[in-house]
Amino acid sequence: MDSRQQHINNLRNKSFQVAIVGAGINGAVSAAALAAGGVKVALIDKGDFAGVTSQESSNMVWGGIKYLQTYEIPLVWNLCGSRNHLLDAFPNRIKAISFLAAIGPTAPFGRTLGALGTILYWVLGRFKTKPPQVYSPEETSEIENLINSNGLKGAVRYDDALLIDNDARFVWDFVKNAKDHGAVTANYVSMVDAKNQNGNWKLFLKDELTNEDFEITAEIVINAGGPFGKDLTNKFHDQTVHQLALSKGIHLVVPKLTTNNRVLAFFDDKGRLFYVIPMQDRSVIGTTDTRVDNPISEVTDEDRNFVLEQANRCLNLVKPLTKDDIISERCGVRPLVVKGKKDVSKIEWTALSRKHEIEINKKTKIITIFGGKLTDCVNVGEEIVDHVRKLGISIPKLKKWYGEEDQKVFSTFESEFKQLIGISENDIEVIAPAIWRRHGNDSFEILEIMKQDPQNRVRIFPELDLTYAEALFIAQNEMVQKSDDLWRRRTAISLVRTREEIANNPLIQRINSLI
Ligand SMILES: Cc1cc2nc3c(=O)[nH]c(=O)nc-3n(C[C@H](O)[C@H](O)[C@H](O)COP(=O)(O)OP(=O)(O)OC[C@H]3O[C@@H](n4cnc5c(N)ncnc54)[C@H](O)[C@@H]3O)c2cc1C
């Protein structure tokens, strides 16, 4: 079995061409792209894969319509291109979805400008999505009665895309991809210090689970520390021209607010976009944009109240949402790039571009990734390959290095799934595609677990699409070290169920006892 311990053994005192520190989306795609190019890569993270910002996003794969307000046309063009590539490459994991943007009293523009903006967005999106549409206030209330009609000037509908499972699972897909191409990957391994010696790097690492210290060497290092970028720059004894500003964003997961499968968008009190996003049988509301100094942050009462107030103001709810309705909370810190030596404490961070930047120190061979988005991940991977080439490592032109497996195999999987004795029509419709979506060709291994015992086919929660067999497979095969790795990141169970529901679930307890 491809266990974490094996990967630790393959790290200890070994040499790599490239060592990547940080396994959020930026580190994971870099590892996947480089490994696909035949580079000997190590990828480490001090926590679990995607355990920091990359598990706290809005799960949108989007062209960034809101950046049209700041006239960032090239950014929107590029993000739309990335969104389109990802839609083609991950037809099951990423789905197009409609966004209905209400133009209410706090919207910074009216219906005509809103309509023009969505048309421009559609054009920049190379007409990949459904054409946008404009609605009068009456039409808006007819198609979505959850939108508060007080002061409503109408709505516009445009299409973008959403990760069907969660952001952290999407990152895991790239970690697995890297692993499958020969990368050595380990969670819960931190870089404590680093030394550049005779043109080569020595990294001092610590296994956070056993406290063992060990070293690796590498020709090139990549700082993919996200909001910890500065801390890693210090550990590499490096200096960068770009800096980071940190901005906290929170989401609250609440009971499902509308049965329509679309994202609702509003303008909050501050004129920022605010969303109601579907997540399985729940809704996610948010987000916020608050300046912070620390990469580790938490949801405060002020954040909670702000998000609940916005939802209660914008939505036509039978009963206002209160703290008692919160099922789970998400809190992430965006690493935003600041160009040059400005005083970060004095800049207007909401106006900062969300574009990523990659900085190279040619002398010491450090590559630092600043900012970025999940949507932009493939571009980051490909740019990293180019930079590593320029630093002297020969990499052939990349063939297809990301994406789902051949959809034709699903028909074989589905017909074998249907052979399971006593399987229900609903399981065939819901469970088979969910397993395929998350696991591709590995789905057959989950089927084997299901064949061993009909009890393994039972769902962890009856309303959700995760079975005991799949959860067991993940626990045993996806480098799960702690229960949160499984329930919060490889799956989104702890986002859509309360702590109490999880603590009282015997199937979860049974799997936890095996971790
Ligand atoms: C509220 C919010 C909503 C967002 N919504 C979207 C969205 O809808 N769509 C979108 O495309 N983007 C979105 N983003 C942006 C996106 O989530 C981030 O840009 C992206 O996840 C950053 O990834 P990263 O790899 O740079 O950082 P991270 O995911 O934070 O990864 C950095 C990793 O480095 C590790 N690390 C740090 N120091 C060390 C060390 N010493 N040793 C080992 N490991 C170390 C950390 O443990 C961490 O896992 C959102 C962000 C936020 C906060």
The ligand as an SDF file (V2000), in Angstrom:
LIG
                    3D

 53 58  0  0  0  0  0  0  0  0999 V2000
  -12.9480   33.0540    1.9080 C   0  0  0  0  0  0  0  0  0  0  0  0
  -12.2210   32.6740    0.6540 C   0  0  0  0  0  0  0  0  0  0  0  0
  -12.9580   32.3780   -0.4910 C   0  0  0  0  0  0  0  0  0  0  0  0
  -12.2900   32.0220   -1.6680 C   0  0  0  0  0  0  0  0  0  0  0  0
  -13.0270   31.6220   -2.7450 N   0  0  0  0  0  0  0  0  0  0  0  0
  -12.4220   31.2140   -3.8730 C   0  0  0  0  0  0  0  0  0  0  0  0
  -13.1860   30.6810   -4.9400 C   0  0  0  0  0  0  0  0  0  0  0  0
  -14.4000   30.5590   -4.8490 O   0  0  0  0  0  0  0  0  0  0  0  0
  -12.5280   30.3040   -6.0590 N   0  0  0  0  0  0  0  0  0  0  0  0
  -11.1720   30.3950   -6.1730 C   0  0  0  0  0  0  0  0  0  0  0  0
  -10.6490   30.0330   -7.2310 O   0  0  0  0  0  0  0  0  0  0  0  0
  -10.4090   30.8500   -5.1480 N   0  0  0  0  0  0  0  0  0  0  0  0
  -10.9980   31.2430   -4.0040 C   0  0  0  0  0  0  0  0  0  0  0  0
  -10.2570   31.6820   -2.9340 N   0  0  0  0  0  0  0  0  0  0  0  0
   -8.7950   31.7760   -3.0770 C   0  0  0  0  0  0  0  0  0  0  0  0
   -8.1090   30.4500   -2.8630 C   0  0  0  0  0  0  0  0  0  0  0  0
   -8.7660   29.6810   -1.8960 O   0  0  0  0  0  0  0  0  0  0  0  0
   -6.6720   30.6870   -2.4150 C   0  0  0  0  0  0  0  0  0  0  0  0
   -6.0510   31.6220   -3.2270 O   0  0  0  0  0  0  0  0  0  0  0  0
   -5.8610   29.3970   -2.4830 C   0  0  0  0  0  0  0  0  0  0  0  0
   -6.5120   28.3810   -1.7720 O   0  0  0  0  0  0  0  0  0  0  0  0
   -4.4760   29.6270   -1.8840 C   0  0  0  0  0  0  0  0  0  0  0  0
   -3.7770   28.4250   -1.9900 O   0  0  0  0  0  0  0  0  0  0  0  0
   -2.2590   28.2940   -1.5340 P   0  0  0  0  0  0  0  0  0  0  0  0
   -1.7960   26.9680   -2.0020 O   0  0  0  0  0  0  0  0  0  0  0  0
   -1.5030   29.4780   -1.9770 O   0  0  0  0  0  0  0  0  0  0  0  0
   -2.3100   28.4150    0.0560 O   0  0  0  0  0  0  0  0  0  0  0  0
   -2.7430   27.3770    1.1870 P   0  0  0  0  0  0  0  0  0  0  0  0
   -3.9010   26.5590    0.7650 O   0  0  0  0  0  0  0  0  0  0  0  0
   -2.8910   28.1320    2.4380 O   0  0  0  0  0  0  0  0  0  0  0  0
   -1.5030   26.4040    1.2760 O   0  0  0  0  0  0  0  0  0  0  0  0
   -0.3010   26.7660    1.9010 C   0  0  0  0  0  0  0  0  0  0  0  0
    0.1920   25.5540    2.6630 C   0  0  0  0  0  0  0  0  0  0  0  0
    1.5270   25.7900    3.1090 O   0  0  0  0  0  0  0  0  0  0  0  0
    1.6940   25.0240    4.2830 C   0  0  0  0  0  0  0  0  0  0  0  0
    2.8750   25.4800    5.0260 N   0  0  0  0  0  0  0  0  0  0  0  0
    3.1010   26.7300    5.5150 C   0  0  0  0  0  0  0  0  0  0  0  0
    4.2680   26.7650    6.1700 N   0  0  0  0  0  0  0  0  0  0  0  0
    4.8180   25.5270    6.0810 C   0  0  0  0  0  0  0  0  0  0  0  0
    6.0230   24.9300    6.5730 C   0  0  0  0  0  0  0  0  0  0  0  0
    6.9070   25.6260    7.3080 N   0  0  0  0  0  0  0  0  0  0  0  0
    6.2500   23.6250    6.3080 N   0  0  0  0  0  0  0  0  0  0  0  0
    5.3630   22.8970    5.5730 C   0  0  0  0  0  0  0  0  0  0  0  0
    4.2020   23.4140    5.1020 N   0  0  0  0  0  0  0  0  0  0  0  0
    3.9360   24.7140    5.3510 C   0  0  0  0  0  0  0  0  0  0  0  0
    0.3830   25.2620    5.0330 C   0  0  0  0  0  0  0  0  0  0  0  0
    0.1550   24.2750    6.0160 O   0  0  0  0  0  0  0  0  0  0  0  0
   -0.6380   25.2630    3.8990 C   0  0  0  0  0  0  0  0  0  0  0  0
   -1.3200   24.0300    3.7590 O   0  0  0  0  0  0  0  0  0  0  0  0
  -10.8700   32.0060   -1.7160 C   0  0  0  0  0  0  0  0  0  0  0  0
  -10.1400   32.2910   -0.5620 C   0  0  0  0  0  0  0  0  0  0  0  0
  -10.8070   32.6010    0.6210 C   0  0  0  0  0  0  0  0  0  0  0  0
  -10.0260   32.8520    1.8620 C   0  0  0  0  0  0  0  0  0  0  0  0
  1  2  1  0
  2  3  1  0
  2 52  2  0
  3  4  2  0
  4  5  1  0
  4 50  1  0
  5  6  2  0
  6  7  1  0
  6 13  1  0
  7  8  2  0
  7  9  1  0
  9 10  1  0
 10 11  2  0
 10 12  1  0
 12 13  2  0
 13 14  1  0
 14 15  1  0
 14 50  1  0
 15 16  1  0
 16 17  1  0
 16 18  1  0
 18 19  1  0
 18 20  1  0
 20 21  1  0
 20 22  1  0
 22 23  1  0
 23 24  1  0
 24 25  2  0
 24 26  1  0
 24 27  1  0
 27 28  1  0
 28 29  2  0
 28 30  1  0
 28 31  1  0
 31 32  1  0
 32 33  1  0
 33 34  1  0
 33 48  1  0
 34 35  1  0
 35 36  1  0
 35 46  1  0
 36 37  1  0
 36 45  1  0
 37 38  2  0
 38 39  1  0
 39 40  1  0
 39 45  2  0
 40 41  1  0
 40 42  2  0
 42 43  1  0
 43 44  2  0
 44 45  1  0
 46 47  1  0
 46 48  1  0
 48 49  1  0
 50 51  2  0
 51 52  1  0
 52 53  1  0
M  END
$$$$
